[in-house]
Amino acid sequence: MSYFRLQANIISKKTQSAVASASYRSGEELYSERDEEMKSYQQREVAPISFILKPDHAPEWTLEREKLWNEVEKIEKAWNAQLAREVLIALPVELPEDAQQELVQSFVQEEFVEEGMVADVAIHRDKEHNPHAHIMLTVRPFNEDGTWGQKKTRQYEFDQNGDILRDKKGEKVYQTVPSTDWNERETLVKWRTHYADAINESFQEHGIDQTVSALSFEAQGLDQIAEVRLERNEYQYVKRLEERGIEAQTFYHQLNQEIREKNAEIAQLNDKIAFLSAKQKQTDVQTVLHRHTSEVTAQLNEDYEKSWHFMQGRLKDNFSFDSVHDQLQGLYRWEERKVEPRQVEAQVTHAILNASHKAYQEHNFSVVKQQGFTSSDFRSLFTERLDAFEALTESVEKDQQTVDQVVAHAERTYRVQSLIVHNAFNELFPETNERFAHNDRTVAYKSNVLTAIQTNDLRAIPSAHEVNHHLQLQELKKACEQGEKASEQIRIQALIRNKLGSEKEQLVKDGTDLQGIYETSVKLNTTQQLIERYEAKAKHMDQELNALIRETFPQAKEKLLKDVEQLPLEMKTALLKHYMQQNKLTKVPTLKACLQAAKKEQSKQAMAHHAYQAKPEARFAERLGSLQKSLSHFPTGRASTELIEQLIEQAERDQHQAQHETPAPTKLRRKSKDKQLRRELGLEFEL
């Protein structure tokens, strides 16, 4: 067995939902009455095995998962109430799957159900080396008549005559005590011990010459000596003496005291070892980074050197790859959300003023009115709005000059910092594939790994055989984020445009609020111009994803890849996201499975679009033509059902053929030469 594990934790109403927890563990869609929403999570690669066990006196409805946990959330009124206890147990990999399930069922029945708890069990086998079971347990007992019992009861105090004591006010003296021992520490110890015994019995039945111990701390990764479990009477005796300030002299209590002292010494020793190890690694990484920093900065030209010093002065003591990256992303957000829209607004305002002036000169007063002017007050309104336009233009020019200057410095510095990170990482991980050596989408991950080595965060440091796998997933993650952002920008602006279009039509129809008509017209046309800009970015991102799909599925036939390239950007993003999320070192998802996931995502979009079409603002988009009306849910187009089914079919045929062919070499991604678009999309830079 890889390790022994039994741990328990509480699911609290303060931060969690019992229904959502049960849905996630069982893989079943459940409706939460408290949240008034369906709880549903991504399907697992290996479906969980789930079942519910109950005591004989518990009502039959407790076998219905959705009703069980909704009833739990109803009965627990307090905002921070305990809803359920979850016990997580590791299953011994040496046992066959049917024996694992039998072990879980018998253990749950004996330890929990026969003690009065309802147990909702889910066995997970997503990872072959880590089968485990989640056991959600009710924390409130049931009465014999099947109704909910009390978590706590009153324990009255009696005098020498056996009468209930009363306080000065004449009220009965009592203490509130738990109605069960399910929260006691010794109960958890008992579960751990009994589970170890159950595993050992199962090993013996199946002829496996191994044993496990509940006293092992291997699961926590600690070198400690396990304490001896005290019997209930001895434990309570020790507690009573401690409350009186007296040290118990029983053999096992004294033994546990000695064990605690030894464990403290071991912990101190481990801390020293970890500190020395971290210090050594920190020195190594810092030395490597310092050397590469010196080598790269020594070759900077005048512009790059000036930018390097500028950012050092701007960031001061916090000058690092992460801080420069955050600074650059902040500048891009400022430019995208503030500067660029105002720039477009100035261009649109200029065009509207020109068109209005021309229409006025040509006595085309219907057009004049549609832009928020009247023939009688045209000159005064035009002059007022022209002054505002000139002030806007001046402000935009100042902002643009500022952002251009600071962004240029930040971009140059970021390129230098990226090169340093790449070079240092490649030296520490010589197994890095050439494809990822200076890949702009992996540099942030590489920086995080270098930091993890410095801080001795072993969980974040990849092993030699995992490094390229992680780098590939990071590249896909960044590309999917960029693809989603590109289409989301179009979708949001399309929704805003539709709303503004409906508002303007109503304002023009009323004909009284001239200023409202003018301002709405400016906003409406600004939004449409932004849509066109974002569409250009989406097209560029679409080409990037085409190249990534070719790299991700090198065995796919050329015809299939060309057909996949015809899919809209959203489907390509969904396809790669599925690949990234389901990719394991030993097993990768097929192109067919990824296409099916993309099809499912488009179906969800179609349902949302159908609901949106009933809204008033959607009717404005319908009058714009086929290329504009569906942007709110299909920003880069919609694939036909026939095309998707054809691609899935072709992928399945190609998969069977590929099993008997030699895989084609992976093709390297072609970098785009359009650096302006790359910057607007938030891509890191070629070095």
C-alpha positions in Angstrom: 0.0 0.0 0.0 1.4 3.4 -0.9 0.2 5.0 2.4 -2.3 4.7 5.1 -4.8 7.5 5.4 -7.9 8.3 7.3 -8.7 11.9 8.1 -11.9 13.7 9.1 -13.1 17.2 8.7 -16.3 19.2 9.2 -18.4 20.6 6.3 -19.7 23.9 7.8 -22.7 26.0 6.7 -20.6 29.1 7.2 -18.5 28.5 4.1 -19.9 25.3 2.4 -22.9 23.6 1.0 -23.7 20.0 1.9 -25.6 19.6 -1.4 -22.7 20.9 -3.5 -20.2 18.8 -1.5 -22.3 15.7 -2.2 -22.7 16.6 -5.9 -19.0 17.0 -6.4 -18.1 13.8 -4.7 -20.8 11.6 -6.2 -20.6 13.2 -9.7 -24.4 13.6 -9.6 -26.4 16.7 -10.5 -28.2 17.9 -7.3 -30.6 20.8 -6.8 -29.8 22.9 -3.7 -33.0 24.4 -2.2 -30.9 26.8 -0.1 -29.1 28.3 -3.1 -32.0 27.7 -5.5 -29.6 26.4 -8.1 -28.5 23.1 -9.7 -25.1 21.9 -8.4 -23.2 20.2 -11.2 -19.5 19.7 -11.7 -17.3 18.5 -14.6 -17.6 14.8 -15.3 -14.7 12.8 -14.1 -12.7 10.6 -16.4 -13.6 7.6 -14.3 -17.1 7.8 -12.9 -17.3 7.6 -9.1 -19.0 4.6 -7.4 -21.5 6.1 -5.0 -24.0 4.7 -2.6 -25.8 5.6 0.7 -26.0 3.4 3.8 -28.5 4.2 6.7 -29.4 2.8 10.1 -32.6 0.8 10.3 -34.5 3.5 12.2 -33.5 6.3 9.7 -36.3 7.2 7.2 -36.3 5.8 3.7 -35.8 9.3 2.2 -32.3 9.4 3.5 -31.4 7.0 0.7 -32.2 9.9 -1.8 -29.0 11.9 -2.0 -30.7 15.2 -3.0 -33.4 15.1 -0.4 -31.0 13.9 2.4 -28.6 16.9 2.2 -31.4 19.4 1.5 -33.1 18.2 4.7 -29.8 18.5 6.6 -29.4 22.1 5.5 -33.0 22.8 6.6 -32.7 21.3 10.1 -29.4 23.1 10.8 -30.6 26.6 11.4 -27.5 28.3 12.6 -25.4 30.2 10.1 -22.3 28.4 11.2 -23.8 25.0 11.9 -22.0 21.7 11.3 -23.7 20.2 8.2 -21.7 17.0 7.8 -18.5 15.2 8.7 -16.4 14.0 5.8 -14.0 11.0 6.4 -11.5 10.6 3.6 -9.8 7.2 3.4 -7.1 5.8 1.1 -7.8 2.4 -0.5 -5.0 -0.1 -0.6 -3.8 -0.4 -4.2 -2.8 -4.0 -3.6 -6.5 -5.1 -3.4 -8.6 -5.6 -6.5 -11.4 -3.1 -7.1 -14.2 -5.3 -5.9 -12.3 -6.0 -2.7 -11.7 -2.3 -2.2 -15.4 -1.6 -2.4 -16.3 -4.5 -0.1 -13.7 -3.1 2.4 -15.3 0.4 2.3 -18.9 -0.9 2.7 -18.1 -3.2 5.7 -16.0 -0.5 7.4 -18.7 2.2 6.9 -21.5 -0.1 8.0 -19.7 -1.2 11.2 -18.1 2.1 12.3 -20.6 4.7 11.2 -24.0 3.3 10.2 -24.4 1.0 13.2 -23.5 3.9 15.4 -26.5 5.9 14.0 -25.0 7.9 11.1 -26.3 8.0 7.5 -23.2 7.6 5.2 -23.0 8.9 1.7 -20.0 7.2 0.1 -18.2 8.0 -3.2 -15.2 6.0 -4.4 -12.9 7.9 -6.7 -10.4 6.1 -9.0 -9.4 9.1 -11.2 -5.7 8.2 -10.6 -4.7 4.6 -10.6 -2.1 5.1 -7.9 -4.5 7.0 -5.6 -7.9 5.2 -5.2 -9.8 6.7 -2.2 -13.3 7.1 -0.8 -15.1 10.2 0.5 -17.6 9.4 3.3 -20.1 12.1 4.1 -21.7 11.5 7.5 -24.7 13.1 9.2 -23.7 14.8 12.4 -27.2 14.8 13.9 -28.6 11.5 15.1 -32.1 10.1 14.3 -34.7 9.3 16.9 -36.2 5.8 16.9 -39.4 7.2 15.2 -37.3 8.4 12.2 -37.3 12.1 13.2 -34.2 14.2 13.7 -32.7 14.0 17.1 -30.7 16.5 19.1 -27.0 17.1 18.8 -26.8 18.1 22.5 -28.7 17.2 25.6 -29.0 18.6 29.1 -27.2 16.8 31.9 -28.7 17.9 35.3 -26.6 18.1 38.5 -28.0 16.4 41.6 -27.5 16.9 45.3 -26.8 14.2 48.0 -30.4 13.3 48.2 -30.7 12.8 44.4 -32.7 16.0 43.8 -31.8 18.3 40.9 -29.7 21.2 42.1 -31.1 24.7 41.6 -29.3 28.1 41.4 -30.0 31.3 43.4 -32.8 32.1 40.9 -34.4 28.7 41.5 -33.6 27.4 38.0 -32.3 23.9 37.5 -28.5 23.5 37.2 -27.4 21.6 34.2 -24.6 21.3 31.6 -25.1 20.9 27.9 -23.3 17.8 26.6 -23.1 16.2 23.2 -25.7 13.5 22.6 -23.1 11.3 20.8 -19.3 10.8 21.0 -18.8 11.4 17.3 -16.8 14.6 17.9 -14.5 13.1 20.4 -10.8 12.8 19.6 -10.7 9.2 20.8 -13.5 8.3 18.4 -11.3 9.4 15.5 -8.4 7.4 16.9 -10.8 4.4 17.1 -11.8 4.8 13.5 -8.2 5.0 12.4 -7.2 1.9 14.3 -10.2 -0.1 13.2 -9.7 0.9 9.6 -6.1 -0.3 9.8 -7.3 -3.6 11.3 -9.9 -4.0 8.5 -7.2 -3.5 5.8 -4.9 -6.0 7.5 -7.8 -8.6 7.6 -8.5 -8.0 3.9 -4.8 -8.4 3.1 -4.8 -11.7 5.0 -7.9 -12.9 3.1 -6.3 -12.2 -0.2 -2.9 -13.7 0.6 -1.1 -10.3 0.7 1.9 -10.4 3.0 1.7 -6.8 4.1 0.4 -4.9 7.1 -0.5 -1.2 7.8 -0.6 0.7 11.0 -2.9 3.6 12.1 0.1 4.9 14.1 1.9 5.8 10.9 2.4 9.5 10.1 3.5 8.8 6.5 0.4 10.5 5.1 1.5 13.8 6.7 5.1 13.3 5.5 6.3 13.6 9.1 8.9 11.6 11.1 7.0 11.1 14.3 6.3 8.5 16.9 2.6 7.8 17.3 1.0 8.2 20.7 -0.7 5.4 22.4 -4.5 5.5 22.3 -5.9 5.7 25.8 -9.0 3.8 26.8 -12.1 6.0 27.5 -11.9 5.6 31.3 -8.2 6.4 31.4 -8.7 9.4 29.0 -11.5 10.8 31.2 -9.4 10.3 34.3 -6.5 12.2 32.9 -8.8 15.0 31.8 -10.3 15.3 35.2 -6.9 15.5 36.8 -5.7 18.1 34.3 -8.7 20.3 35.1 -7.5 20.3 38.7 -3.9 21.0 37.7 -2.6 17.6 38.6 -0.3 15.5 36.4 -1.7 11.9 35.9 0.9 9.2 36.7 -0.7 6.4 34.7 1.8 4.3 32.6 0.4 5.1 29.1 -0.2 8.8 29.9 3.4 9.1 31.0 4.5 7.2 27.9 2.6 9.7 25.7 4.3 12.6 27.5 7.7 11.1 26.6 6.6 10.5 23.0 5.5 14.2 22.7 8.9 15.3 23.9 10.7 13.1 21.4 8.4 14.3 18.6 9.2 17.9 19.5 12.9 17.0 19.2 12.3 15.3 15.9 10.3 18.3 14.6 13.1 20.7 15.5 15.6 18.5 13.8 13.4 18.4 10.6 13.1 22.1 10.7 16.8 22.5 10.8 17.3 20.0 7.9 14.6 21.8 5.9 16.2 25.2 6.6 19.7 24.0 5.6 18.3 22.4 2.5 16.4 25.5 1.5 19.3 27.7 2.3 21.5 25.6 0.0 19.0 25.7 -2.8 18.3 29.3 -2.3 22.0 30.1 -2.7 22.2 27.9 -5.8 19.2 29.6 -7.5 20.3 33.1 -6.5 23.8 32.4 -7.9 22.3 31.2 -11.2 19.9 34.2 -11.5 22.7 36.6 -10.6 25.0 35.2 -13.2 22.4 35.3 -16.0 21.3 38.8 -14.9 24.9 40.0 -15.3 25.4 38.3 -18.7 22.1 39.6 -20.2 22.3 43.2 -18.8 25.9 43.5 -19.9 24.7 43.3 -23.6 21.8 45.8 -23.3 21.8 48.7 -25.8 21.2 52.3 -24.8 17.3 52.1 -25.0 17.1 48.9 -23.1 19.6 50.1 -20.4 17.6 53.3 -20.0 14.3 51.3 -19.6 16.0 48.9 -17.1 17.1 51.8 -14.9 13.7 53.5 -15.3 11.8 50.4 -14.0 14.3 49.9 -11.2 13.6 53.4 -10.0 9.8 53.0 -10.4 9.7 49.6 -8.5 12.6 50.3 -6.1 13.2 47.3 -3.7 10.5 45.3 -5.4 12.3 45.0 -8.7 11.8 41.5 -10.0 10.3 39.5 -12.9 6.9 39.2 -11.1 6.7 42.9 -10.2 7.6 44.0 -13.8 5.1 41.5 -15.2 2.4 42.8 -12.9 3.3 46.4 -13.8 3.1 45.7 -17.5 -0.3 43.9 -17.2 -1.6 46.8 -15.2 -0.5 49.2 -17.9 -2.2 47.1 -20.6 -5.4 47.1 -18.6 -5.3 50.8 -18.2 -4.7 51.3 -21.9 -7.4 48.8 -22.8 -10.1 49.9 -20.4 -9.4 53.7 -20.3 -7.1 55.0 -23.0 -8.2 53.0 -26.0 -12.0 53.5 -25.5 -11.5 57.3 -25.0 -9.4 57.3 -28.1 -12.1 55.6 -30.1 -14.7 57.9 -28.5 -12.8 60.9 -29.8 -12.7 59.5 -33.4 -16.4 58.6 -33.2 -17.3 62.1 -31.8 -15.3 63.7 -34.7 -17.2 61.6 -37.3 -20.6 62.3 -35.7 -19.9 66.1 -35.6 -18.8 66.1 -39.2 -21.8 64.1 -40.4 -24.2 66.3 -38.4 -22.7 69.5 -39.8 -22.9 68.1 -43.3 -26.5 67.1 -42.8 -27.3 70.5 -41.5 -25.8 72.2 -44.5 -27.7 69.9 -46.8 -31.0 70.6 -44.8 -31.2 66.9 -44.0 -32.9 67.5 -40.6 -34.0 63.9 -40.0 -30.3 62.9 -39.8 -29.6 66.0 -37.7 -32.3 65.0 -35.2 -31.0 61.4 -35.0 -27.7 62.7 -33.8 -29.2 64.9 -31.1 -29.4 68.3 -32.8 -32.2 70.6 -33.9 -32.3 73.0 -36.8 -33.2 75.9 -34.6 -30.4 75.5 -32.0 -27.9 73.7 -34.2 -25.1 76.3 -34.0 -25.1 76.7 -30.3 -25.3 73.0 -29.6 -22.6 72.2 -32.2 -20.3 74.8 -30.8 -20.8 73.5 -27.2 -20.1 69.9 -28.3 -17.2 70.9 -30.5 -15.5 72.5 -27.4 -16.1 69.3 -25.4 -14.6 67.3 -28.3 -11.4 69.4 -28.4 -11.0 69.0 -24.6 -11.5 65.2 -25.0 -8.9 65.1 -27.8 -6.3 67.0 -25.8 -6.8 64.7 -22.7 -6.6 61.6 -24.9 -3.4 62.7 -26.5 -1.8 63.4 -23.1 -2.9 59.9 -21.8 -1.6 58.3 -24.9 1.8 60.0 -24.7 2.1 58.9 -21.0 1.1 55.3 -21.6 3.3 54.9 -24.7 6.3 56.1 -22.8 5.8 54.0 -19.7 4.7 50.9 -21.6 7.8 51.0 -23.8 10.0 51.0 -20.7 8.0 48.2 -19.1 8.0 46.1 -22.3 11.8 46.4 -22.7 12.4 45.5 -19.1 10.0 42.6 -19.2 11.8 41.2 -22.3 15.1 41.3 -20.4 13.6 39.8 -17.2 12.0 37.0 -19.3 15.3 36.2 -21.0 17.0 35.9 -17.6 14.2 33.6 -16.2 14.3 31.4 -19.3 18.1 31.0 -19.2 18.2 30.3 -15.5 15.4 27.8 -15.7 16.9 26.0 -18.7 20.2 25.6 -16.8 18.5 24.1 -13.7 16.2 21.9 -15.9 18.4 20.8 -18.8 15.6 18.3 -19.8 13.5 21.3 -21.1 12.4 20.7 -24.6 13.7 23.1 -27.2 10.1 24.1 -28.0 9.7 25.5 -24.4 13.2 26.9 -24.0 12.1 30.5 -24.7 8.3 30.0 -25.0 6.7 33.3 -24.1 3.6 31.6 -22.6 5.7 29.6 -20.1 7.9 32.3 -18.6 5.5 33.1 -15.7 5.4 29.4 -14.7 9.2 29.2 -14.9 9.5 32.2 -12.6 7.1 30.5 -10.1 9.2 27.3 -10.2 12.4 29.3 -9.5 10.7 31.0 -6.5 9.5 27.6 -5.3 13.1 26.3 -5.3 14.2 29.3 -3.4 11.5 28.9 -0.8 11.8 25.0 -0.7 8.1 24.6 -1.8 8.6 21.0 -3.0 5.0 20.7 -4.2 5.5 23.3 -6.9 8.8 22.0 -8.2 8.4 19.5 -11.2 10.6 16.4 -11.4 12.9 15.9 -14.4 10.4 13.7 -16.3 7.5 16.0 -15.6 8.9 19.3 -16.6 8.0 19.3 -20.3 4.5 18.0 -19.4 3.9 21.0 -17.0 5.4 23.4 -19.6 3.0 22.2 -22.2 0.0 22.5 -19.9 1.1 26.1 -18.9 1.3 27.0 -22.6 -2.2 25.7 -23.3 -3.5 27.4 -20.2 -2.2 30.8 -21.2 -3.4 30.4 -24.8 -6.9 29.4 -23.6 -7.0 32.4 -21.3 -6.1 34.7 -24.2 -8.6 33.0 -26.5 -11.4 33.4 -24.0 -10.5 37.0 -23.3 -10.5 37.8 -27.1 -14.0 36.4 -27.6 -15.3 37.7 -24.3 -14.4 41.3 -25.2 -16.5 41.0 -28.4 -19.4 39.4 -26.5 -19.5 42.1 -23.8 -19.3 45.0 -26.2 -22.0 43.4 -28.3 -24.3 43.2 -25.3 -23.6 46.9 -24.5 -24.1 47.9 -28.1 -27.5 46.1 -28.3 -28.6 47.8 -25.1 -27.5 51.2 -26.3 -29.1 50.7 -29.7 -32.5 50.0 -28.1 -32.1 53.0 -25.8 -31.2 55.3 -28.7 -34.2 54.1 -30.8 -36.5 55.0 -27.9 -34.8 58.4 -27.3 -35.1 59.3 -31.0 -38.7 58.2 -31.0 -39.5 60.4 -28.0 -37.5 63.3 -29.6 -37.2 65.4 -26.4 -33.8 64.5 -24.8 -31.4 65.9 -27.4 -28.4 65.6 -25.1 -29.3 62.0 -24.3 -29.6 61.2 -28.1 -26.2 62.7 -28.8 -24.4 61.0 -25.9 -26.0 57.6 -26.6 -25.1 57.9 -30.3 -21.5 58.5 -29.3 -21.4 55.5 -27.0 -23.2 53.3 -29.5 -20.8 54.0 -32.3 -17.8 53.8 -30.0 -18.9 50.4 -28.9 -19.3 49.3 -32.5 -15.8 50.5 -33.3 -14.4 48.6 -30.3 -16.1 45.4 -31.5 -14.3 45.7 -34.8 -11.0 46.2 -33.1 -11.6 43.2 -30.8 -12.6 41.1 -33.9 -9.1 41.8 -35.4 -7.5 40.6 -32.1 -9.7 37.5 -32.2 -8.7 36.7 -35.7 -5.0 36.9 -34.7 -5.7 34.6 -31.6 -7.5 32.2 -33.9 -4.3 31.7 -35.9 -2.4 31.2 -32.7 -4.8 28.4 -31.6 -4.6 26.8 -35.1 -0.8 26.4 -34.6 -1.2 25.1 -31.1 -3.8 22.5 -32.1 -1.4 21.2 -34.7 1.3 20.9 -32.0 -1.1 19.3 -29.5 -2.4 16.6 -32.0 0.7 15.9 -34.2 -0.8 12.5 -35.3 -4.0 14.0 -36.7 -4.3 13.9 -40.5 -3.8 17.1 -42.5 -7.4 17.1 -43.8 -8.9 16.9 -40.3 -6.6 19.7 -39.0 -7.7 21.9 -41.9 -11.3 21.2 -41.1 -10.8 21.9 -37.4 -9.3 25.3 -38.3 -12.7 26.2 -39.7 -14.2 26.0 -36.2 -14.9 29.3 -34.4 -12.4 30.5 -31.8 -14.6 29.6 -28.8 -14.8 26.0 -29.9 -11.0 25.8 -30.4 -10.5 27.3 -26.9 -13.0 24.7 -25.4 -11.2 21.9 -27.3 -7.8 22.9 -25.9 -9.1 23.5 -22.4 -10.5 20.0 -22.3 -7.2 18.6 -23.4 -5.4 20.6 -20.8 -7.7 19.7 -17.9 -7.8 15.9 -18.8 -4.2 15.5 -19.7 -2.2 13.1 -17.5 1.4 12.0 -17.7 0.4 8.5 -18.6 -2.8 9.2 -20.6 -3.8 12.1 -22.8 -7.3 12.8 -24.2 -8.0 12.1 -27.9 -9.0 14.8 -30.4 -12.4 13.1 -30.6 -13.0 13.6 -26.9 -11.9 17.2 -27.2 -14.2 17.8 -30.1 -17.1 16.3 -28.1 -16.3 18.6 -25.2 -16.3 21.6 -27.5 -19.6 20.6 -29.0 -21.1 20.4 -25.5 -19.9 23.9 -24.7 -21.4 25.3 -28.0 -24.7 23.7 -27.0 -24.7 25.6 -23.7 -24.1 28.8 -25.6 -27.0 28.0 -28.0 -29.3 27.6 -25.0 -28.2 30.9 -23.5 -28.6 32.7 -26.9 -32.1 31.3 -27.2 -33.0 32.8 -23.8 -31.4 36.1 -24.7 -33.4 36.5 -27.9 -36.5 37.1 -25.9 -35.1 40.3 -24.4 -35.9 43.7 -26.0 -32.3 44.6 -26.8 -31.9 41.4 -28.8 -34.3 42.7 -31.3 -32.0 45.6 -32.1 -29.2 43.1 -32.9 -31.6 41.2 -35.2 -31.9 44.3 -37.5 -28.1 44.6 -37.8 -27.7 41.5 -40.1 -26.4 38.0 -39.7 -22.8 39.0 -39.0 -23.7 41.1 -35.9 -26.9 39.6 -34.4 -25.3 36.6 -32.7 -22.1 38.3 -31.4 -23.5 38.3 -27.8 -23.1 34.5 -27.6 -21.2 33.4 -30.7 -18.5 36.2 -31.1 -16.5 34.4 -33.7 -19.2 32.3 -35.4 -21.1 29.2 -34.8 -20.2 25.7 -36.2 -23.0 23.6 -37.7 -24.0 20.4 -36.1 -23.1 18.6 -39.4 -19.6 19.9 -39.4 -18.9 18.9 -35.8 -20.3 15.4 -36.2 -18.2 15.0 -39.3 -15.1 16.1 -37.5 -15.8 13.7 -34.5 -16.3 10.9 -37.0 -13.1 11.7 -38.9 -11.1 12.0 -35.6 -12.3 8.5 -34.5 -11.2 7.0 -37.9 -7.9 8.7 -37.8 -7.3 7.5 -34.2 -7.8 3.8 -35.2 -5.4 4.3 -38.2 -2.8 6.1 -36.1 -2.4 3.1 -33.8 -0.6 1.3 -36.6 1.5 4.2 -37.9 4.6 5.9 -36.8 3.8 9.3 -35.1 4.7 12.4 -37.0 7.2 14.7 -35.4 5.8 17.6 -33.5 5.8 20.9 -35.5 7.2 24.0 -34.0 4.8 26.9 -33.5 5.3 29.8 -35.9 5.6 33.1 -34.1 3.4 35.9 -35.4 5.1 39.0 -36.9 2.2 41.3 -35.9 3.8 42.5 -32.6 1.2 45.2 -32.1 -1.6 42.6 -32.0 0.5 40.3 -29.8 0.9 43.2 -27.3 -2.8 44.0 -27.3 -3.7 40.4 -26.7 -1.4 40.3 -23.7 1.1 37.9 -25.1 4.7 37.9 -23.8 7.3 38.8 -26.3 9.7 36.9 -28.6 13.2 37.3 -27.4 
